[in-house]
C-alpha cells in the first residue's frame, strides 16, 4: 500500500485514531486480514467472522510488526496496553472505503505528468472470471507493473485487499468482481470504478441468490453501469443477455466472440490431442495466430475476452497474441492437468462448478481422452442453484452418457441427480456409480484407476472435492 498516516486512514474510513502517540504514525506495509501475513509497518484489519474474530488476533499482529489496527473497538496488547488503532463502526465497510480513497489518490498521481496512467480492468461473469483475470494479469504484466488478485479475491473483502496492493508505479490494476446477489457489483464498482469492464457470460451460477437467470443478467450489468464516465465495455457478442448490456455503457463498446459482429474474434479454431486450442485472433484491421497452453475449448472464449480488454488498454495485437500463447494456468484447481508417473492423467478443475462450467469441463475431458483412453469423471454437487438444482444435476447425467464418459463417480447425496439423469438417458449402471463421500470416492479410484486413464475432478468448492483433486495430483495410486 502507499504510505498513509493513521490520521489519513481515519479520514478515509470515518474512524477515530487511538493510542498512536504524539507524533504521526505512518503505515507503509501491506494491508492484511490474517495475523500470519503481517509485514512490519503494515495495517492489520480486524474483521469479525462467524467462527473467528480478528480482534482476538490484534495483539499477535502488533507483535509481528503491524503498525496499526483497523478495528471496531479498542484493542490491547497482552499486557493490557492499548494498541495503536483506527476504530470504525463497520470494519468491512471501512476496508472498502480505504481502498476507494487509495485508488483515487493513485488515479490522481497517475494522471499527473510522468505518472503511470493507471488503468483499472474489472472482470465479471458466471464462469471464466478467474482464468480471464489470470490471462489479463500475464498480458498486462508484460507491458507494465500490474496488480491482480491472488486466487479468487473477488468479493467485498478480497477486492479492496487487491486494490490496496497497488502503488504509484502500478500501471494496470486487474480486478475480478464476483456477485452472489443483486447490488454486489454496484458495491465493488463504487470502490473501484473500472476503466474497462469485461462481462463474460450470464449463466446459472448462484441462481439461489438471484432468483432467476434474468436477475443474474441485471446484477452482472452493474459492472457496466459502474464504469468511469468514459469507460469501455467489453461484452460477449455470443451471449444475448451480455450483448444487451451495450445500451447501459457510458462510452465505447467492444464485442468479442464468434459472432460476425464481434470486434475481436477467433477463426480457424483447432484442438490438439492434448485438448489445447489453436486459432487466429482477428480484429478489424489485423490478425495473429494464437496457440493456448490451457486445456479446453472453452478457454478460447476467455482468451478472446482477455485479448479485447488488453487491446482496449493499449496493447498491440502482436503483444496480445504472443502473451496468450505464453500464458499458463495460474490459479489452483482450475483445469490443472497433470500427467502422473503411473500413466494416469488428472484434470483437477475442482475449485468451483455450475452447469456451464461442468459442461465445458466434461467436453474437455472427452477431447483429452479421445478414442484411445478411458475417461473418468468424478463429480460432486453444484451448490447455490436454487429450485432448479435437481434438474441441473439430471442434465449433467444426460451429458456424461452422450459424451460416452467411461466412468462417472458421483460423490454425495446432493449430486445424486447426475446418476439418475444418466440412468434415464441409457446408462446400464456400471458406468455411473454413486458414493457417499470423499473417502469412498478415494477408495473406489484407488481400486479402479489404471495407466492411460484420464480423470476429471469437479464440484463446487463447498462440496470439498478439491481435497481429492490434491490427492490425485500428488499421485501414489488414488491416494
Secondary structure per residue as TSV (DSSP state, phi and psi in degrees):
chain	resnum	aa	ss	phi	psi
A	1	X	-	360.0	152.7
A	2	X	-	-65.4	152.3
A	3	X	-	-68.7	130.1
A	4	X	E	-137.5	146.7
A	5	X	E	-80.5	162.2
A	6	X	H	-59.0	-36.6
A	7	X	H	-65.0	-38.3
A	8	X	H	-68.6	-37.8
A	9	X	H	-65.9	-40.0
A	10	X	H	-63.9	-40.4
A	11	X	H	-65.3	-38.2
A	12	X	H	-70.2	-30.0
A	13	X	H	-107.1	-3.5
A	14	X	T	69.7	28.6
A	15	X	-	-101.8	-179.6
A	16	X	E	-115.2	128.5
A	17	X	E	-78.4	133.1
A	18	X	E	-134.9	139.3
A	19	X	S	57.2	36.7
A	20	X	-	-95.8	-4.5
A	21	X	-	88.4	-179.1
A	22	X	S	-73.8	-32.5
A	23	X	S	-93.2	168.7
A	24	X	-	-68.9	129.9
A	25	X	-	-93.1	126.8
A	26	X	E	-109.9	129.9
A	27	X	E	-97.2	121.0
A	28	X	-	-125.6	-4.0
A	29	X	S	-103.5	-168.1
A	30	X	-	-71.3	153.7
A	31	X	E	-96.8	123.7
A	32	X	E	-136.6	157.8
A	33	X	S	-112.2	-2.1
A	34	X	S	-118.0	122.3
A	35	X	G	-61.7	-20.9
A	36	X	G	-74.4	-14.3
A	37	X	G	-101.6	5.7
A	38	X	-	-61.5	137.7
A	39	X	-	-112.7	152.0
A	40	X	T	-57.5	130.4
A	41	X	T	83.0	7.0
A	42	X	-	-90.3	-177.4
A	43	X	E	-113.5	126.4
A	44	X	E	-101.6	124.0
A	45	X	E	-98.5	113.6
A	46	X	-	-88.2	81.6
A	47	X	-	-78.3	133.0
A	48	X	-	-77.9	150.1
A	49	X	-	-143.4	173.1
A	50	X	S	-64.5	-37.8
A	51	X	S	-113.6	-27.4
A	52	X	-	-132.5	133.7
A	53	X	-	-107.3	119.1
A	54	X	G	-57.7	-26.8
A	55	X	G	-60.8	-29.0
A	56	X	G	-69.2	-14.1
A	57	X	G	-111.4	9.6
A	58	X	H	-62.1	-42.6
A	59	X	H	-64.4	-40.2
A	60	X	H	-62.4	-42.5
A	61	X	H	-63.8	-43.0
A	62	X	H	-64.3	-40.7
A	63	X	H	-65.1	-27.7
A	64	X	T	-82.8	-5.8
A	65	X	T	121.2	-1.4
A	66	X	-	-61.1	131.4
A	67	X	S	-81.7	-26.7
A	68	X	E	-151.5	149.1
A	69	X	E	-114.5	131.0
A	70	X	E	-96.4	115.9
A	71	X	E	-143.7	165.8
A	72	X	S	-94.8	-5.9
A	73	X	S	-156.1	162.0
A	74	X	-	-58.1	143.0
A	75	X	-	-123.1	155.2
A	76	X	B	-134.7	152.7
A	77	X	-	-75.1	174.1
A	78	X	T	-59.7	-30.4
A	79	X	T	-86.8	5.7
A	80	X	S	92.9	-7.9
A	81	X	-	-68.6	134.3
A	82	X	B	-69.7	135.7
A	83	X	-	-89.0	149.5
A	84	X	-	-58.1	129.3
A	85	X	E	-155.0	163.5
A	86	X	E	-116.9	117.4
A	87	X	E	-97.3	126.3
A	88	X	-	-125.9	168.5
A	89	X	S	-76.2	-40.6
A	90	X	-	-134.6	109.9
A	91	X	H	-66.1	-43.2
A	92	X	H	-61.7	-45.8
A	93	X	H	-67.0	-36.0
A	94	X	H	-64.0	-36.1
A	95	X	H	-60.2	-44.4
A	96	X	H	-63.9	-41.0
A	97	X	H	-62.2	-39.7
A	98	X	H	-65.6	-42.7
A	99	X	H	-62.4	-41.1
A	100	X	H	-61.2	-44.3
A	101	X	H	-63.8	-43.9
A	102	X	H	-64.3	-42.4
A	103	X	H	-64.3	-39.5
A	104	X	H	-61.0	-41.2
A	105	X	H	-63.0	-43.0
A	106	X	H	-67.7	-36.9
A	107	X	H	-65.5	-41.5
A	108	X	H	-63.1	-43.6
A	109	X	H	-65.8	-36.8
A	110	X	H	-68.9	-26.8
A	111	X	H	-84.2	-14.0
A	112	X	S	-71.9	157.7
A	113	X	T	-53.3	130.5
A	114	X	T	81.9	0.9
A	115	X	-	-74.1	171.3
A	116	X	-	-75.2	-18.6
A	117	X	-	65.8	45.5
A	118	X	-	-51.4	131.4
A	119	X	E	-121.1	134.6
A	120	X	E	-106.1	126.7
A	121	X	E	-115.5	121.4
A	122	X	E	-106.7	137.3
A	123	X	E	-124.9	128.5
A	124	X	E	-139.2	171.0
A	125	X	-	149.8	157.8
A	126	X	S	-70.6	-27.8
A	127	X	S	-140.4	153.1
A	128	X	-	89.2	-0.3
A	129	X	H	-59.3	-49.9
A	130	X	H	-67.9	-42.1
A	131	X	H	-63.1	-44.2
A	132	X	H	-63.7	-41.1
A	133	X	H	-59.3	-43.6
A	134	X	H	-65.4	-40.2
A	135	X	H	-62.9	-45.0
A	136	X	H	-63.5	-38.7
A	137	X	H	-59.9	-38.6
A	138	X	H	-75.6	-38.9
A	139	X	H	-63.6	-51.8
A	140	X	H	-69.3	-34.9
A	141	X	H	-61.5	-28.2
A	142	X	T	-76.6	-16.4
A	143	X	T	-101.9	-16.1
A	144	X	S	172.3	170.7
A	145	X	-	-56.1	125.8
A	146	X	E	-131.4	137.4
A	147	X	E	-114.8	131.8
A	148	X	E	-141.7	159.3
A	149	X	-	-65.8	146.5
A	150	X	S	-83.0	145.2
A	151	X	T	50.1	-130.4
A	152	X	T	-117.1	60.0
A	153	X	-	-78.4	79.9
A	154	X	-	-126.3	15.2
A	155	X	S	-116.0	-164.4
A	156	X	T	-68.9	-10.4
A	157	X	T	-105.3	-49.4
A	158	X	H	-64.4	-38.7
A	159	X	H	-65.3	-48.9
A	160	X	H	-58.9	-38.7
A	161	X	H	-61.9	-36.9
A	162	X	H	-67.3	-46.1
A	163	X	H	-56.7	-41.1
A	164	X	T	-73.6	-6.0
A	165	X	T	-81.5	-14.8
A	166	X	-	-74.9	154.5
A	167	X	-	-140.8	-169.4
A	168	X	T	-64.0	-20.0
A	169	X	T	-87.0	-12.4
A	170	X	-	-66.2	127.1
A	171	X	-	-99.7	-36.6
A	172	X	E	-127.6	131.3
A	173	X	E	-118.6	106.1
A	174	X	E	-98.0	122.8
A	175	X	E	-124.2	129.0
A	176	X	E	-89.5	128.7
A	177	X	-	-120.8	110.2
A	178	X	-	-102.4	157.8
A	179	X	-	-146.3	133.9
A	180	X	S	-118.2	14.2
A	181	X	S	-176.2	167.7
A	182	X	T	-60.6	144.8
A	183	X	T	88.0	-14.5
A	184	X	H	-65.6	-44.0
A	185	X	H	-71.8	-31.4
A	186	X	H	-59.8	-43.6
A	187	X	H	-61.6	-45.0
A	188	X	H	-68.2	-39.1
A	189	X	H	-73.9	-20.4
A	190	X	H	-72.6	-29.2
A	191	X	H	-73.7	-45.5
A	192	X	S	-137.4	81.4
A	193	X	-	-61.3	124.0
A	194	X	-	-76.1	147.9
A	195	X	S	-79.7	-30.8
A	196	X	E	-133.2	126.2
A	197	X	E	-114.6	124.7
A	198	X	E	-108.1	125.6
A	199	X	E	-116.7	118.6
A	200	X	-	-84.9	-58.1
A	201	X	-	-162.7	148.6
A	202	X	-	-101.6	110.8
A	203	X	-	-127.5	-158.9
A	204	X	S	-100.3	18.1
A	205	X	T	-71.9	140.1
A	206	X	T	58.4	29.6
A	207	X	H	-57.5	-29.6
A	208	X	H	-62.0	-29.4
A	209	X	H	-87.6	-13.4
A	210	X	H	-107.1	-37.4
A	211	X	S	97.1	0.2
A	212	X	S	158.1	162.5
A	213	X	H	-66.3	-34.7
A	214	X	H	-67.7	-34.2
A	215	X	H	-68.0	-34.8
A	216	X	H	-60.8	-44.8
A	217	X	H	-60.7	-43.1
A	218	X	H	-61.7	-41.0
A	219	X	H	-69.2	-41.6
A	220	X	H	-65.5	-30.1
A	221	X	T	-66.3	-15.7
A	222	X	H	-59.8	-29.1
A	223	X	H	-68.8	-34.2
A	224	X	H	-69.3	-41.9
A	225	X	H	-67.9	-21.1
A	226	X	T	-89.6	2.3
A	227	X	S	-60.4	153.7
A	228	X	-	-61.9	166.2
A	229	X	T	-58.7	-30.5
A	230	X	T	-113.5	27.2
A	231	X	-	-71.9	163.3
A	232	X	E	-110.7	128.4
A	233	X	E	-97.0	121.5
A	234	X	E	-105.8	110.4
A	235	X	E	-123.9	146.1
A	236	X	E	-75.7	111.5
A	237	X	T	-70.0	-19.3
A	238	X	T	-87.3	-8.3
A	239	X	-	-111.8	108.9
A	240	X	H	-60.3	-29.6
A	241	X	H	-69.8	-30.4
A	242	X	H	-80.7	-47.4
A	243	X	H	-61.7	-27.7
A	244	X	G	-65.8	-18.4
A	245	X	G	-69.4	-9.8
A	246	X	G	-56.5	-31.8
A	247	X	G	-67.0	-16.2
A	248	X	G	-96.3	-9.3
A	249	X	-	-73.0	136.9
A	250	X	S	-79.6	-16.6
A	251	X	S	-144.8	-135.4
A	252	X	-	-65.2	146.9
A	253	X	E	-121.6	130.8
A	254	X	E	-120.5	122.8
A	255	X	E	-101.3	140.0
A	256	X	E	-128.5	152.9
A	257	X	S	143.8	-165.5
A	258	X	S	-89.9	-19.5
A	259	X	S	-60.0	142.4
A	260	X	T	-57.3	-26.7
A	261	X	T	-75.6	-6.4
A	262	X	-	-66.8	139.6
A	263	X	S	-78.5	-28.1
A	264	X	B	-127.4	117.5
A	265	X	E	-129.8	161.9
A	266	X	E	-116.2	126.6
A	267	X	E	-125.1	163.0
A	268	X	E	56.1	45.9
A	269	X	E	-74.0	129.9
A	270	X	E	-131.6	151.4
A	271	X	E	-115.6	133.3
A	272	X	-	-88.1	178.1
A	273	X	T	-66.1	-19.7
A	274	X	T	-89.5	6.2
A	275	X	S	79.9	19.3
A	276	X	E	-103.4	142.6
A	277	X	E	-92.8	143.6
A	278	X	E	-121.9	140.6
A	279	X	E	-161.6	168.0
A	280	X	E	-100.1	123.0
A	281	X	E	-86.3	121.8
A	282	X	E	-123.4	133.2
A	283	X	-	-119.3	-173.1
A	284	X	S	-62.8	-30.5
A	285	X	S	-117.2	-17.8
A	286	X	-	-140.6	168.4
A	287	X	E	-150.9	154.6
A	288	X	E	-154.1	150.7
A	289	X	E	-86.5	140.1
A	290	X	E	-129.2	137.3
A	291	X	E	-127.8	104.9
A	292	X	E	-75.2	147.6
A	293	X	E	-91.7	-13.3
A	294	X	E	-77.6	145.8
A	295	X	E	-94.4	127.0
A	296	X	S	120.2	130.7
A	297	X	T	-64.1	-26.3
A	298	X	T	-62.9	-18.1
A	299	X	H	-73.5	-13.9
A	300	X	H	-59.6	-42.0
A	301	X	H	-61.8	-45.4
A	302	X	H	-64.0	-38.9
A	303	X	H	-65.5	-39.2
A	304	X	H	-64.0	-42.0
A	305	X	H	-62.1	-45.8
A	306	X	H	-63.6	-40.2
A	307	X	H	-62.4	-46.0
A	308	X	H	-61.8	-41.6
A	309	X	H	-68.0	-41.4
A	310	X	H	-65.0	-40.3
A	311	X	H	-63.5	-36.3
A	312	X	H	-66.0	-26.6
A	313	X	T	-99.5	11.7
A	314	X	T	110.5	-0.9
A	315	X	-	-73.7	153.1
A	316	X	-	-84.5	162.7
A	317	X	H	-63.1	-39.4
A	318	X	H	-63.3	-40.8
A	319	X	H	-63.2	-41.4
A	320	X	H	-66.1	-46.6
A	321	X	H	-62.2	-43.5
A	322	X	H	-65.2	-39.9
A	323	X	H	-66.7	-40.7
A	324	X	H	-65.5	-38.5
A	325	X	H	-66.1	-32.2
A	326	X	H	-89.3	-11.7
A	327	X	-	-72.2	142.3
A	328	X	-	-112.7	164.6
A	329	X	-	-73.4	123.4
A	330	X	-	-101.2	-37.0
A	331	X	S	-88.8	143.2
A	332	X	T	-70.5	155.4
A	333	X	T	63.8	29.0
A	334	X	S	-128.2	98.3
A	335	X	S	45.5	43.3
A	336	X	E	-83.5	113.3
A	337	X	E	-103.2	125.8
A	338	X	E	-129.3	126.1
A	339	X	E	-92.9	108.3
A	340	X	-	-77.2	160.7
A	341	X	T	-64.3	-23.6
A	342	X	T	-86.6	6.6
A	343	X	S	91.4	-0.1
A	344	X	-	-90.3	135.2
A	345	X	E	-103.2	126.6
A	346	X	E	-106.9	129.9
A	347	X	E	-112.1	102.0
A	348	X	E	-95.1	102.2
A	349	X	-	-123.5	42.8
A	350	X	-	-93.6	8.2
A	351	X	S	-67.8	-43.8
A	352	X	-	-158.5	170.4
A	353	X	-	-160.1	143.3
A	354	X	-	-145.5	172.8
A	355	X	H	-54.9	-39.1
A	356	X	H	-66.8	-47.0
A	357	X	H	-71.6	-30.8
A	358	X	H	-62.7	-46.2
A	359	X	H	-60.9	-43.9
A	360	X	H	-62.6	-42.8
A	361	X	H	-67.5	-39.7
A	362	X	H	-65.8	-39.4
A	363	X	H	-65.2	-39.2
A	364	X	H	-64.0	-39.0
A	365	X	H	-60.3	-44.7
A	366	X	H	-62.1	-41.0
A	367	X	H	-66.5	-44.1
A	368	X	H	-64.7	-39.1
A	369	X	H	-74.4	-35.3
A	370	X	T	61.8	-152.3
A	371	X	T	-89.3	-16.8
A	372	X	T	-100.6	-12.4
A	373	X	S	-123.6	153.0
A	374	X	-	-84.2	132.0
A	375	X	E	-96.1	135.6
A	376	X	E	-129.5	126.0
A	377	X	E	-112.4	123.1
A	378	X	E	-107.7	108.5
A	379	X	E	-121.4	131.7
A	380	X	-	-109.6	-172.3
A	381	X	-	-71.0	143.5
A	382	X	-	-94.7	118.9
A	383	X	-	-92.8	166.0
A	384	X	S	61.6	34.8
A	385	X	-	-96.5	-7.2
A	386	X	G	72.5	-153.5
A	387	X	G	-61.4	-22.8
A	388	X	G	-86.6	10.8
A	389	X	H	-60.7	-48.1
A	390	X	H	-62.2	-44.0
A	391	X	H	-62.3	-39.7
A	392	X	H	-65.6	-39.8
A	393	X	H	-68.2	-40.8
A	394	X	H	-58.3	-42.0
A	395	X	H	-62.2	-33.9
A	396	X	H	-67.8	-35.7
A	397	X	H	-61.9	-40.0
A	398	X	H	-60.3	-42.3
A	399	X	H	-66.7	-40.9
A	400	X	H	-63.0	-32.0
A	401	X	H	-70.8	-45.3
A	402	X	H	-66.3	-29.4
A	403	X	T	-84.4	-3.0
A	404	X	T	59.5	42.0
A	405	X	-	-64.5	130.6
A	406	X	S	-64.9	-42.3
A	407	X	E	-147.4	129.9
A	408	X	E	-117.8	122.5
A	409	X	E	-104.6	112.2
A	410	X	E	-96.3	123.9
A	411	X	E	-108.9	115.9
A	412	X	S	95.5	151.0
A	413	X	G	-62.8	-32.5
A	414	X	G	-64.7	-20.9
A	415	X	G	-102.1	8.4
A	416	X	H	-53.1	-33.5
A	417	X	H	-56.1	-27.6
A	418	X	H	-63.4	-45.8
A	419	X	H	-64.3	-43.5
A	420	X	H	-64.6	-40.6
A	421	X	H	-64.1	-38.4
A	422	X	H	-65.2	-42.0
A	423	X	H	-63.5	-40.2
A	424	X	H	-68.0	-30.3
A	425	X	H	-77.1	-17.6
A	426	X	T	131.2	6.2
A	427	X	-	-65.1	138.6
A	428	X	-	-76.4	-10.4
A	429	X	S	111.6	-39.2
A	430	X	T	-68.2	-26.7
A	431	X	T	-80.8	-13.9
A	432	X	E	-131.6	120.6
A	433	X	E	-123.4	132.6
A	434	X	E	-99.8	125.8
A	435	X	E	-120.5	158.4
A	436	X	S	-74.3	-37.6
A	437	X	S	-157.0	-178.0
A	438	X	H	-60.8	-41.0
A	439	X	H	-63.5	-42.0
A	440	X	H	-68.5	-33.6
A	441	X	H	-64.6	-42.2
A	442	X	H	-61.6	-45.3
A	443	X	H	-64.7	-39.9
A	444	X	H	-62.6	-45.7
A	445	X	H	-67.8	-35.2
A	446	X	H	-58.7	-37.4
A	447	X	H	-80.7	-31.6
A	448	X	H	-92.7	-36.3
A	449	X	-	-65.2	140.5
A	450	X	-	-142.8	161.3
A	451	X	T	-53.8	137.6
A	452	X	T	98.6	-17.8
A	453	X	-	-68.3	147.7
A	454	X	E	-117.8	117.7
A	455	X	E	-118.5	126.3
A	456	X	E	-101.3	136.6
A	457	X	E	-120.4	122.3
A	458	X	E	-153.8	137.6
A	459	X	-	-170.8	174.1
A	460	X	-	-66.4	151.0
A	461	X	G	-56.7	-41.1
A	462	X	G	-64.7	-18.1
A	463	X	G	-76.5	-16.4
A	464	X	T	86.1	6.3
A	465	X	H	-68.5	-13.0
A	466	X	H	-59.7	-28.3
A	467	X	H	-66.0	-40.8
A	468	X	H	-67.7	-37.2
A	469	X	H	-58.3	-43.7
A	470	X	H	-61.3	-43.7
A	471	X	H	-63.4	-42.7
A	472	X	H	-67.0	-40.1
A	473	X	H	-64.2	-37.1
A	474	X	H	-67.3	-20.3
A	475	X	-	82.4	-154.8
A	476	X	S	72.1	56.0
A	477	X	T	71.4	-142.7
A	478	X	T	-88.7	-7.2
A	479	X	-	-109.6	360.0
